């Protein structure tokens, strides 16, 4: 069964659509140029693609971003100490989680298992 993107004569529909889209964009751009001569402030587009609605002479219609607040080293230290106190209180109430000493770390168990396997398989 022939592909839906192919038509008679093995011409690609997608290529034809691209040619048509480029022609339409050229037409729209030709219509846009006289408008931009009358309204030059509309020459920039917003990030969402809509034309700017800013008043002439202004940079943007968006409100300015407020400056980012910076925290001092003293403030960061106070927050870290408060977090440590909260966790210490939580551990005191709920008990410290204990891992069993026999379990070990997962990585250690895997490494040890591979070592044993290699000793069995590759005996010399």
GUTI-575103 format. One record per residue (C-alpha): x, y, z; residue in three letters; residue number from 1. Coordinates in Angstrom, 2 decimals, padded with zeros to 5 digits. Example, Ala and Ser with C-alpha at 12.3 -4.5 7.8 and 13.67 -1.06 7.14 Angstrom:
// residues 2
+---------+---------+---------+-----+-----+
:      px :      py :      pz : res :   n :
+---------+---------+---------+-----+-----+
:  012.30 : -004.50 :  007.80 : Ala :   1 :
:  013.67 : -001.06 :  007.14 : Ser :   2 :
+---------+---------+---------+-----+-----+
END
This chain:
// residues 124
+---------+---------+---------+-----+-----+
:      px :      py :      pz : res :   n :
+---------+---------+---------+-----+-----+
:  000.00 :  000.00 :  000.00 : Unk :   1 :
:  001.48 :  003.42 : -000.91 : Unk :   2 :
:  002.37 :  005.87 :  001.84 : Unk :   3 :
: -000.08 :  008.67 :  002.54 : Unk :   4 :
:  002.71 :  011.25 :  002.19 : Unk :   5 :
:  003.36 :  010.22 : -001.42 : Unk :   6 :
:  001.18 :  010.94 : -004.45 : Unk :   7 :
:  001.37 :  009.97 : -008.11 : Unk :   8 :
:  004.77 :  010.56 : -009.67 : Unk :   9 :
:  006.55 :  010.10 : -006.29 : Unk :  10 :
:  006.07 :  013.79 : -005.31 : Unk :  11 :
:  006.29 :  014.45 : -001.59 : Unk :  12 :
:  003.20 :  016.24 : -000.18 : Unk :  13 :
:  005.28 :  017.62 :  002.66 : Unk :  14 :
:  007.66 :  019.33 :  000.22 : Unk :  15 :
:  004.72 :  020.87 : -001.63 : Unk :  16 :
:  003.20 :  022.07 :  001.65 : Unk :  17 :
:  006.50 :  023.71 :  002.57 : Unk :  18 :
:  006.65 :  025.52 : -000.78 : Unk :  19 :
:  003.05 :  026.76 : -000.29 : Unk :  20 :
:  003.76 :  027.88 :  003.28 : Unk :  21 :
:  006.86 :  029.80 :  002.19 : Unk :  22 :
:  004.87 :  031.54 : -000.56 : Unk :  23 :
:  002.12 :  032.52 :  001.91 : Unk :  24 :
:  004.71 :  033.85 :  004.40 : Unk :  25 :
:  006.22 :  035.98 :  001.63 : Unk :  26 :
:  002.74 :  037.41 :  000.86 : Unk :  27 :
:  002.08 :  038.17 :  004.53 : Unk :  28 :
:  005.46 :  039.83 :  004.90 : Unk :  29 :
:  004.72 :  042.00 :  001.87 : Unk :  30 :
:  001.42 :  043.06 :  003.51 : Unk :  31 :
:  003.17 :  043.69 :  006.82 : Unk :  32 :
:  005.82 :  046.11 :  005.54 : Unk :  33 :
:  003.47 :  049.08 :  004.82 : Unk :  34 :
:  001.81 :  048.61 :  008.22 : Unk :  35 :
:  005.19 :  048.71 :  009.98 : Unk :  36 :
:  006.05 :  051.95 :  008.18 : Unk :  37 :
:  002.95 :  053.55 :  009.72 : Unk :  38 :
:  003.35 :  051.88 :  013.15 : Unk :  39 :
:  007.08 :  051.31 :  013.70 : Unk :  40 :
:  006.59 :  050.50 :  017.40 : Unk :  41 :
:  004.86 :  047.27 :  016.33 : Unk :  42 :
:  008.01 :  045.91 :  014.68 : Unk :  43 :
:  008.98 :  043.80 :  017.71 : Unk :  44 :
:  007.04 :  040.71 :  018.69 : Unk :  45 :
:  006.33 :  039.52 :  022.21 : Unk :  46 :
:  007.64 :  036.08 :  023.25 : Unk :  47 :
:  004.14 :  034.62 :  022.82 : Unk :  48 :
:  004.14 :  035.75 :  019.17 : Unk :  49 :
:  001.53 :  038.52 :  019.46 : Unk :  50 :
:  002.40 :  042.01 :  018.33 : Unk :  51 :
:  003.38 :  044.40 :  021.08 : Unk :  52 :
:  000.68 :  046.61 :  022.58 : Unk :  53 :
:  003.20 :  048.94 :  024.20 : Unk :  54 :
:  002.62 :  052.65 :  023.94 : Unk :  55 :
:  004.95 :  054.48 :  021.56 : Unk :  56 :
:  008.24 :  055.36 :  023.18 : Unk :  57 :
:  008.02 :  052.65 :  025.83 : Unk :  58 :
:  010.17 :  049.55 :  025.86 : Unk :  59 :
:  007.49 :  047.01 :  026.75 : Unk :  60 :
:  003.94 :  046.70 :  028.01 : Unk :  61 :
:  005.04 :  044.24 :  030.70 : Unk :  62 :
:  005.57 :  045.49 :  034.22 : Unk :  63 :
:  009.22 :  045.57 :  035.24 : Unk :  64 :
:  010.50 :  042.59 :  037.21 : Unk :  65 :
:  011.22 :  043.32 :  040.82 : Unk :  66 :
:  014.85 :  042.86 :  041.77 : Unk :  67 :
:  015.82 :  039.50 :  043.19 : Unk :  68 :
:  016.37 :  039.59 :  046.92 : Unk :  69 :
:  019.75 :  038.34 :  048.06 : Unk :  70 :
:  020.20 :  036.55 :  051.34 : Unk :  71 :
:  023.21 :  037.30 :  053.47 : Unk :  72 :
:  025.55 :  034.58 :  054.70 : Unk :  73 :
:  024.23 :  035.21 :  058.21 : Unk :  74 :
:  020.64 :  034.61 :  057.03 : Unk :  75 :
:  021.60 :  031.37 :  055.26 : Unk :  76 :
:  023.43 :  030.19 :  058.39 : Unk :  77 :
:  020.37 :  030.91 :  060.58 : Unk :  78 :
:  018.11 :  028.95 :  058.22 : Unk :  79 :
:  020.56 :  026.01 :  058.15 : Unk :  80 :
:  020.78 :  025.96 :  061.95 : Unk :  81 :
:  016.97 :  026.07 :  062.27 : Unk :  82 :
:  016.65 :  023.14 :  059.84 : Unk :  83 :
:  019.20 :  021.14 :  061.83 : Unk :  84 :
:  017.29 :  021.85 :  065.05 : Unk :  85 :
:  014.01 :  020.72 :  063.44 : Unk :  86 :
:  015.57 :  017.47 :  062.20 : Unk :  87 :
:  017.17 :  016.83 :  065.59 : Unk :  88 :
:  013.77 :  017.28 :  067.24 : Unk :  89 :
:  012.15 :  014.95 :  064.69 : Unk :  90 :
:  014.80 :  012.29 :  065.31 : Unk :  91 :
:  014.33 :  012.62 :  069.05 : Unk :  92 :
:  010.56 :  012.08 :  068.72 : Unk :  93 :
:  010.61 :  009.35 :  066.04 : Unk :  94 :
:  013.84 :  007.61 :  066.89 : Unk :  95 :
:  016.92 :  007.40 :  064.74 : Unk :  96 :
:  016.61 :  004.99 :  061.83 : Unk :  97 :
:  019.15 :  002.24 :  062.21 : Unk :  98 :
:  020.41 :  000.22 :  059.31 : Unk :  99 :
:  021.40 : -003.34 :  060.06 : Unk : 100 :
:  025.17 : -003.82 :  060.10 : Unk : 101 :
:  024.85 : -007.12 :  058.22 : Unk : 102 :
:  023.13 : -005.48 :  055.28 : Unk : 103 :
:  025.98 : -003.14 :  054.37 : Unk : 104 :
:  025.71 : -000.86 :  051.41 : Unk : 105 :
:  024.06 : -002.02 :  048.24 : Unk : 106 :
:  027.11 : -001.13 :  046.18 : Unk : 107 :
:  029.34 : -003.19 :  048.48 : Unk : 108 :
:  027.03 : -006.21 :  048.21 : Unk : 109 :
:  027.00 : -006.02 :  044.42 : Unk : 110 :
:  030.78 : -005.60 :  044.21 : Unk : 111 :
:  031.39 : -008.48 :  046.59 : Unk : 112 :
:  028.95 : -010.69 :  044.68 : Unk : 113 :
:  030.71 : -009.95 :  041.39 : Unk : 114 :
:  034.06 : -010.72 :  042.98 : Unk : 115 :
:  032.81 : -014.12 :  044.24 : Unk : 116 :
:  031.27 : -014.86 :  040.83 : Unk : 117 :
:  034.51 : -014.05 :  039.03 : Unk : 118 :
:  036.46 : -016.30 :  041.45 : Unk : 119 :
:  034.12 : -019.21 :  040.70 : Unk : 120 :
:  033.91 : -018.72 :  036.93 : Unk : 121 :
:  037.53 : -017.80 :  036.22 : Unk : 122 :
:  039.36 : -020.25 :  038.50 : Unk : 123 :
:  042.96 : -020.54 :  037.57 : Unk : 124 :
+---------+---------+---------+-----+-----+
END
